Amino acid sequence: MQRVIAVSVTLSALATAAYAQRAEFYGLGVGPVVRGLSGDGRVAAGYFVASEATQGALWERGVGWRFVNAPSGYRNLQFSGASGDGGVICGTTTSTGSGTQYLACRYSDATGVVPLSDFTSDPPLPGERDASSGDAISRDGRTVVGVGRYGSEAGAALWREDGVIDIAGPPRSLAVAVSGDGRFVGGTEILNFSAFIYDSARRQAVFIGPGSPAAAFLETISDDGTVAAGGALGWRWNATTGFRFLDALPDNQAPRAVSAMSADGTVLAGGSRADTSTRSLAFIWRESLGSVYLTDYLDSIGVSYDAWVLKSVEGMSADGRHLVGLGINPDGEVESWYAFLPDLAPPLCSAALPCPADFDHSGGVDGDDITAFISSWQLGEDCGDIDRSGGVDGEDIGAFIGRWQMGC
């Protein structure tokens, strides 16, 4: 028992040292619009509306913005998401030919912008044309999801790194989120306002929530596909505990749509980019915090935001500590922003860490990790709640063994 306690204290001290960094907030400049953030919190993806065309925009922490033109034969380019290390970006580009055509695309410094093929016939049938969008990319950078056209129909689609194109949900649906390995796809079936998670390996969709407009519009899922969030009113779904609307904010207002999530699903954030009022609507949620306005949270930790009106959070790092979003700066202009919140660091057992199966943080996965987990489980510690059900029970043992067998 003493050894377990000593190890826990040591790990806690290491975690405190690792995350003992200063919280900060600052604007990213007027013009570029952020839409997503890499898992390591280093690269933000978005777009910039220039005088002649829209360019893809990439911001790197400590470096600044750079802009990417659409490829030859295309006019506009918008980036919407980034892989875990920011090396691969997804987005949508538009053609310059007769009749505007939208195509999902993938970008890296090595390949440039690569438009992704659609489901249209080869050659296209009369009246058939490409129409797709790349809305999210997996943490490993190998899978892009969005909307594709199948003949006269449009629906959720995915594009693999190896060139495979596939349906990624029920008919007439939108795909907007993807798990870390690209297996699970999150989206909304439009006709019935039903949020879903689609298992691309089993080709099955699980519908979640009550199927109403307020509970529709899934926006983000966890790395393992077991947690989802979104909504016209903020909601969260867990594969174990089910669907729930988020707690009210301190002024009794319901949180707006959730648009960002940590890799393990324990930290959520959102707001409303479309709201035209002068109210700050950006918020964060964590079980221990409930729903709080981001401005209130920044006040509580002593971070100045210079009278900004914070409208929405558009992206979050895997560990939940780095955020990017949109707001109105003190001069009354719409501007993207960045915030670093070290107090939102994940617990030592979190799926947001590089290798959650390495329970004892030794640098590898072996039998000692099982021993460390069982000790934590027997003590009823939060780290023993592997399936994030809110309690420690027998289901957590099976969940950890499954994770341990997968390795890092």
N, C-alpha and C positions, 0 to 999 in steps of 0.2 A: 504493500500500500504506500509506504514512504517513497519507494522508487517511482511509482506512478505519479505521486504528487510532485516530486522533484522534477520529473520530466515535464509535467504540465507547466510548472512554474518557469522552467527554462525556456520552453517553447513560447510561453506568453511573453517573456522578456525579449526573446528574439523578434517576435511579431511586433512588439511595441517599438523596438529599435528600427525595424524595417520600415514601419509606417510613420515614424516620427518626422514627418515632413510638414511644411507649412501649408495650410489651406490658402487658396487664392482664387480670384475671379478677375477676368479682364475681357474686353471686347476684341474681336478679331478683325475689325475694320468694316466700313460701310461698303456694300456691294455684293460680295460673295455670300451665298446662302448655304448653310450647313444642312445636310440631310442624314448623316450617319457618322459613326466613329469606329475606328479599329478596336479590336479586343484589347490591345495593349495601351489604348488611350493616346497613341502617338499621332495618328493620322485621321483627319476629318475629311469626308467627301461631300461634295455638293455641286453647286453650279454658279455661274456668273453671267448675267444678261448684259452682253456688250452691245455696242451700237450696231454691229453688223450681224451678229449671231450669238447664240448662247454657248458658252464654253463650260466644259467640265472643270471643276475647281477642287484642288487638293491643298489642305493646310497641314503642315507638320509642326509639331510642338518644338519651339526653339529655332525654327527656320522661317515659317511664314507661308504665304500662299504661292501657288503656281497654277497655271491654267493650261488646259489641254484642248486643242481644237478637234472638231469632228473629223473623221477620216475623209479621204477623197470620195466625192460623190454624195456626201452627207452635209447637212447644214448645221444643225444644232446638236448639242451634247449635254446631258445632265447626268451626274453621278449621284447614286443613292445609297451606297453601302460599301464597306471595306472589310477585308478579311482580318483575321486575328492580328497579323503583323503589319497590316496596311499595304502589303505588297500587291494585292489583287483587288480591283475595284469593279463594281457592277454599275450599270446605268442604262440609259436609253438614248438612242441617236435617231435623228430624222433625216430622210433622204431629200434630195434636191430635184428629183424627177417629177413627172406629171403625177399629181395626186400624192399628197404627203404620205409617206410610209414611216411607221415607227418600228424600230427594231431594238430588242434587248442587246446589250453589248457587255464585253468584259475588257478591262484595261490592266496592263502592267507596264512598267518601264521597258521591259524586254520585248514585249509584243506590240505595244501601242494599243490603239482602240481596235477591237475585233468584234464586228457585228455578228450576232448569233443567228443561225438559220431558224426559220419558223416552220410551222407544220404545212405550209402551202405545198401543192403538188409541184412536181418538176417534169415538164413545164407547168406554170400556173394554169388553172382552169379559168374560163371566161369569168370576169368579175372578181376573181380571187386575188388577194394581195397580202403581202406580209404586214402584220400588225402585232407587235409584241412589246413588252417592257421588262426591264431587269430591275426588280425592286429590292432584292436582298441577296446576300451572298453568305455562304457558310463560313464558319470560323477557319476551316482549313483551306478556303479559297477555291475549292474544286467544284462547287455547285452554285449556280445562280437560279433564283426562282422569280416568277413574275406572272405575267399574263401572255398567253399565246393564242393565235387564231387557228381553229381547226375548220377549214372551209368557211362556212358562213357563221360559225359559232366562235365565241371567245371563252377561254377558261384558264384555270391555273395551270402553269407549265413549269418545267425545270430543264436546265441545261447543264450537263456534266462536262467536266474538263476534257474527257475523252471524246466529246462530240455527240454523245447520246442526248436526244431530246425526248421528253416524256410528259405525259399528263401528270399533274401534281395535285389533283383534288377532284371533287365532284363536278358535274357539268355546271356551266355558268357561274364560276367561282373566281375569286381573286386570291392569288398567293402573294403574301407580303413578308413572310418570315420563314427562317429555315434553321434547323439544329446545327450544332457545331460540325458534325460529320456529313451533313446533307441528307440524312435519311428521312427526317421528319419535316414536314412542310406545314406552316400555319396560314390560315386564310379565312375567307368568309364566302359562304354560298349566298348569292345575292337574292334570289327569289324568295327564300324563306328567312332571310336575316339570321342565318345560322353560322356561328363560328365553328371551325373544324381544325383538327390536326390530322394530316394525311401521312400514313406510313408508306413510303415509296417502296420498301422492301416487300411488304405484304400486299400493297396496292389496296389498302383499306383506309377509310376515313372515320374518325371518331368525332361526332358532333358534340359540342360542349355549350353549356348555358341554356337559358330558357327559350331561345329562338325569337327574340324581340329586337326592334331597332336599337334600344338602349344597351342590349347585351351582345350586339353583333360587332362586326369590324375588329376582329383580332388584329393586333399590330405587331406582337413580338412573342417569341417563345424562348425557353431556356436551352442551354447547350444540349441537354439530353432529351428534350422534347416532352418533359413531364410537367412543365409549368407554362402557362400561356396568360396573356393579358391584353387588354385593349379597351374598346367600347366607346360609345358616345358619352357614357358615364363610366368612369374607371372601374374595371373589374379584374379579378385574378382567378385563374383556374389551376388546380393542382390535381394530378392524376389520382392521388390518394384521398384528398379531402373534398374535392369537387369545386363548384363554382360559387363565387361570392362577389358582391360589389364591395369596393373599398370603403373604409371608414370615412365619415365626413371630415372635412377640413375644420380647423378651429373655429371658423365663422359659420359652421353648419352647412356650408356649400358642398355639394358633391364634387369630387375630383373629376376633371375632364378626362379625355382619352389618355390611356397609358400608351406611350410611344417608345419606351426604352426599358431595358431589363438587364440586370447582371447575369452572368453565365449560369449561376445556380438558381436564379429566379427569386432571390431573397430581397433584392433591392429593385424597386420600380420607380419610374419617373414619367412625367407627361405634362400636359397643359393644353393650350389651344393656340395654334399659330394663326388661325383665321379670326380670332377675336379682335375687334376694333376698339374696345374700351381702353381706358388707361389703367386697368387693374392688372396686377401681376398674377398670372394663373399657373405658372410653372410650379410643379410640386414634386416631392419625393415621398416614397412610402417604404417603410420597413416594419416588420411585425412589432418590433420593440418601440418604434416611433409612432406608428399609425401614419395617417396622411398629414403632411405639413407643407405649407408653402415654402418654396425654395428661398424666398427672401427672408422668411422667418428663421429658417435654418441657418442661413448665412449670418443673420443678426446674432443668433445664439452662440456661434463660434467666433464672433468678432471679425468677420470678413466684410470689408466695405465693397459695395457695388454701385456707389456714386449715383443714387437716384435712378438707376435703370428700372424699367418695367420689364420683368421677365415673363415672356409669353409661353414658351414651350421648351421642353427638353427634347432634342432630336436624336441624340445618340449617347450611349453609355459604354464605358469600358467593361471588360469581363469581370473585373473585381468590384465594379460599382463606384469607384472613386473618382473617375474622370467623366465629366459631362460636357456636352456641347448643346447649344440651343439657339433660339431666336428671341429677340427682345427689342425694346425701344430704348435707345441710348439717351443720355441726358440732353442731347441736342434735338430730341424728337425724331430721330431717324431710325429706321429698322436696321438692326445690325446683329450679326452672329456673335456668340460669346463662348467662352471656355471657363470651366470651374474645376478645381481639384479639391476634393473633400476627403482627406485622409481618414476621418473618423468613420467613414463608411467601409472600411477595410473588411473583407470577409473573414469569418472565423477560420481557425487553422484547419478545420476539416472540410471546408467549403469546396463544392464542385467548381467554383470560380478560380481555384488555385491550379497551377500547371499540372499537377498530378494528384488528384484527390485519393487515388488508391494507395498512395504513399502516406499512410496514416501517421507513421511515426517520423515523417520528414527526414528519412535517412538518405534520400537520393535514389532509392530503388524500391521495387515492389517485391516483398518476400514474406515469409511466415511471421516475421516480427510485426508486420502491419496488422495481421489478424489478431495477434496477442494484444497489441495496443488498442485496437478497436474494441475487443471484448472487454478490456478493462474499462474503457470509457462507457461502453454500453451498460456494464454492471453497475457503474456509479450513477447511471441515469443522466449523464452529461448531455448537453445540447449536441455535441459532436456525434453522439450515438444515434441521433435522429436522422439516419441516412436518407430515408424516403421523404423527409420534410413533412411528416404528417402532423407535427405539433406535439408528439410524444415519443417515448422510446419503448419499443415493443419487439416482438419476434419478427415482424416484417422487416425491420431494419437489418437483421442479421443476413437475411436472404439478399437484400438490396446491396449490402456491402460486399458479400461474396461475389455477386455478379460483377460489381465494379472492379474488385480485386482480380478476378479472372481475365478481365479485359486489359488490365495493366494501365500504363499511362497513355 
